[in-house]
């Protein structure tokens, strides 16, 4: 890698490029409906019922639901998942 790769044409460091990887790694992982269902090994209707009853906290964004990985872990550790 060349030393000048992180510099703009003016010789200044392009901070957006330098901080790009740090910003991505600090974001909490978020699952969409399909990913959450696959992770929990449940159907979509079951997942939506769990959200409606408040057993899983999720956020409606656009047409779909988003849920943090920590919320899915909390749900699993609480033992609220029904046996299949």
Backbone as CSV, one residue per row, in Angstrom:
resi,resn,N_x,N_y,N_z,CA_x,CA_y,CA_z,C_x,C_y,C_z
1,UNK,0.847,-1.179,0.000,0.000,0.000,0.000,0.883,1.230,0.000
2,UNK,0.558,2.153,-0.825,1.296,3.400,-0.927,0.868,4.332,0.197
3,UNK,1.781,5.098,0.730,1.495,6.026,1.823,0.454,7.050,1.401
4,UNK,0.417,7.403,0.148,-0.502,8.426,-0.342,-1.906,7.895,-0.603
5,UNK,-2.163,6.591,-0.412,-3.464,6.018,-0.717,-4.583,6.615,0.127
6,UNK,-4.313,7.018,1.362,-5.339,7.577,2.233,-5.386,9.096,2.198
7,UNK,-4.763,9.694,1.212,-4.744,11.152,1.130,-5.584,11.625,-0.045
8,UNK,-6.159,12.793,0.116,-6.903,13.399,-0.973,-5.903,14.079,-1.903
9,UNK,-6.382,14.651,-2.970,-5.506,15.340,-3.919,-4.771,16.509,-3.294
10,UNK,-5.295,17.069,-2.219,-4.669,18.220,-1.582,-3.600,17.810,-0.569
11,UNK,-3.386,16.507,-0.386,-2.389,16.045,0.562,-2.947,15.808,1.954
12,UNK,-4.235,16.107,2.160,-4.849,15.875,3.461,-5.356,14.438,3.554
13,UNK,-5.430,13.919,4.766,-5.953,12.575,4.970,-7.465,12.611,4.818
14,UNK,-7.985,11.701,4.026,-9.425,11.589,3.836,-9.999,10.835,5.040
15,UNK,-10.561,11.584,5.987,-11.026,10.988,7.243,-12.163,9.995,7.031
16,UNK,-12.993,10.188,6.034,-14.093,9.257,5.810,-13.571,7.880,5.431
17,UNK,-12.482,7.803,4.699,-11.897,6.513,4.341,-11.198,5.887,5.531
18,UNK,-10.547,6.700,6.338,-9.792,6.183,7.464,-10.732,5.638,8.540
19,UNK,-11.853,6.295,8.786,-12.765,5.903,9.846,-13.864,4.958,9.375
20,UNK,-13.886,4.624,8.105,-14.946,3.793,7.546,-15.034,2.440,8.253
21,UNK,-13.930,1.732,8.390,-13.946,0.408,9.005,-14.271,0.482,10.487
22,UNK,-13.811,1.486,11.183,-14.104,1.638,12.604,-15.598,1.860,12.815
23,UNK,-16.229,2.637,11.958,-17.660,2.915,12.095,-18.488,1.660,11.851
24,UNK,-18.115,0.847,10.890,-18.856,-0.366,10.579,-18.757,-1.369,11.719
25,UNK,-17.584,-1.519,12.311,-17.406,-2.517,13.350,-18.109,-2.146,14.650
26,UNK,-18.474,-0.890,14.854,-19.139,-0.490,16.089,-20.657,-0.574,15.991
27,UNK,-21.196,-0.783,14.809,-22.646,-0.889,14.652,-23.121,-2.243,15.157
28,UNK,-24.224,-2.273,15.902,-24.733,-3.559,16.372,-25.366,-4.325,15.214
29,UNK,-25.150,-5.629,15.147,-25.782,-6.416,14.081,-27.304,-6.390,14.219
30,UNK,-27.963,-6.240,13.101,-29.423,-6.175,13.066,-29.912,-7.181,12.041
31,UNK,-30.945,-7.930,12.426,-31.523,-8.941,11.549,-32.825,-8.424,10.946
32,UNK,-33.083,-8.798,9.699,-34.405,-8.538,9.135,-35.294,-9.735,9.475
33,UNK,-36.538,-9.720,9.051,-37.482,-10.779,9.407,-36.994,-12.149,8.964
34,UNK,-36.567,-12.251,7.735,-36.116,-13.530,7.197,-34.904,-14.068,7.953
35,UNK,-33.939,-13.203,8.223,-32.733,-13.616,8.944,-33.061,-14.042,10.375
36,UNK,-33.961,-13.307,11.029,-34.345,-13.643,12.396,-35.067,-14.990,12.445
37,UNK,-35.950,-15.227,11.497,-36.660,-16.509,11.441,-35.692,-17.662,11.237
38,UNK,-34.741,-17.459,10.363,-33.742,-18.494,10.112,-32.893,-18.725,11.362
39,UNK,-32.496,-17.672,12.027,-31.674,-17.763,13.236,-32.418,-18.493,14.355
40,UNK,-33.696,-18.171,14.528,-34.497,-18.788,15.585,-35.082,-20.136,15.175
41,UNK,-35.032,-20.433,13.877,-35.605,-21.658,13.314,-37.106,-21.732,13.558
42,UNK,-37.771,-20.622,13.251,-39.225,-20.544,13.365,-39.783,-19.974,12.070
43,UNK,-41.094,-20.109,11.899,-41.735,-19.581,10.697,-41.960,-18.079,10.833
44,UNK,-42.236,-17.439,9.708,-42.501,-16.000,9.706,-43.743,-15.656,10.530
45,UNK,-44.864,-16.401,10.363,-46.037,-16.089,11.190,-45.756,-16.207,12.696
46,UNK,-44.973,-17.195,13.093,-44.620,-17.345,14.499,-43.793,-16.164,14.974
47,UNK,-42.849,-15.737,14.161,-42.010,-14.588,14.497,-42.871,-13.339,14.674
48,UNK,-43.809,-13.123,13.767,-44.686,-11.951,13.850,-45.595,-12.009,15.080
49,UNK,-46.043,-13.223,15.464,-46.843,-13.367,16.684,-46.013,-13.031,17.920
50,UNK,-44.757,-13.448,17.939,-43.874,-13.148,19.069,-43.646,-11.641,19.201
51,UNK,-43.571,-10.952,18.084,-43.433,-9.487,18.112,-44.735,-8.865,18.632
52,UNK,-45.876,-9.342,18.103,-47.173,-8.779,18.489,-47.464,-8.967,19.978
53,UNK,-47.006,-10.082,20.559,-47.249,-10.346,21.974,-46.188,-9.705,22.870
54,UNK,-45.173,-9.117,22.263,-44.146,-8.437,23.039,-43.041,-9.337,23.552
55,UNK,-43.028,-10.586,23.127,-41.975,-11.507,23.574,-40.648,-11.214,22.898
56,UNK,-40.713,-10.638,21.702,-39.517,-10.168,20.997,-39.735,-8.702,20.688
57,UNK,-38.765,-7.880,21.069,-38.843,-6.444,20.766,-38.194,-6.206,19.417
58,UNK,-38.942,-5.600,18.521,-38.462,-5.323,17.172,-38.951,-3.952,16.747
59,UNK,-38.350,-3.432,15.696,-38.693,-2.106,15.179,-39.187,-2.259,13.751
60,UNK,-40.300,-1.656,13.449,-40.828,-1.682,12.085,-40.139,-0.572,11.293
61,UNK,-39.405,-0.948,10.275,-38.728,0.004,9.403,-39.136,-0.288,7.973
62,UNK,-39.816,0.647,7.365,-40.309,0.417,6.007,-41.378,-0.655,6.036
63,UNK,-41.233,-1.645,5.182,-42.217,-2.729,5.107,-41.876,-3.904,6.010
64,UNK,-40.662,-3.921,6.570,-40.243,-5.082,7.346,-39.872,-4.756,8.771
65,UNK,-39.568,-5.789,9.513,-39.163,-5.677,10.900,-37.657,-5.837,11.019
66,UNK,-37.068,-5.115,11.962,-35.637,-5.219,12.266,-35.503,-5.539,13.746
67,UNK,-34.618,-6.451,14.058,-34.413,-6.859,15.445,-32.919,-7.063,15.678
68,UNK,-32.442,-6.614,16.815,-31.019,-6.739,17.139,-30.690,-8.170,17.537
69,UNK,-29.462,-8.555,17.268,-29.021,-9.901,17.638,-29.078,-10.100,19.147
70,UNK,-28.824,-9.050,19.911,-28.876,-9.160,21.369,-30.297,-9.447,21.859
71,UNK,-31.287,-8.944,21.153,-32.681,-9.208,21.506,-33.031,-10.668,21.226
72,UNK,-32.535,-11.208,20.129,-32.782,-12.620,19.824,-32.109,-13.517,20.849
73,UNK,-30.898,-13.157,21.258,-30.187,-13.913,22.291,-30.947,-13.847,23.611
74,UNK,-31.457,-12.666,23.968,-32.232,-12.514,25.191,-33.461,-13.419,25.160
75,UNK,-34.125,-13.440,24.025,-35.315,-14.274,23.859,-34.971,-15.753,24.034
76,UNK,-33.893,-16.198,23.417,-33.497,-17.603,23.524,-33.078,-17.967,24.943
77,UNK,-32.327,-17.102,25.590,-31.849,-17.374,26.940,-32.987,-17.341,27.970
78,UNK,-34.041,-16.593,27.671,-35.183,-16.522,28.576,-36.007,-17.813,28.529
79,UNK,-35.748,-18.648,27.529,-36.454,-19.923,27.421,-37.895,-19.789,26.978
80,UNK,-38.182,-18.705,26.280,-39.555,-18.472,25.843,-39.879,-19.156,24.522
81,UNK,-38.879,-19.706,23.858,-39.111,-20.362,22.576,-39.857,-21.676,22.832
82,UNK,-40.866,-21.934,22.028,-41.635,-23.169,22.198,-40.878,-24.337,21.588
83,UNK,-40.921,-25.508,22.223,-40.239,-26.676,21.661,-40.905,-27.123,20.377
84,UNK,-40.082,-27.625,19.469,-40.632,-28.060,18.186,-40.497,-29.553,18.018
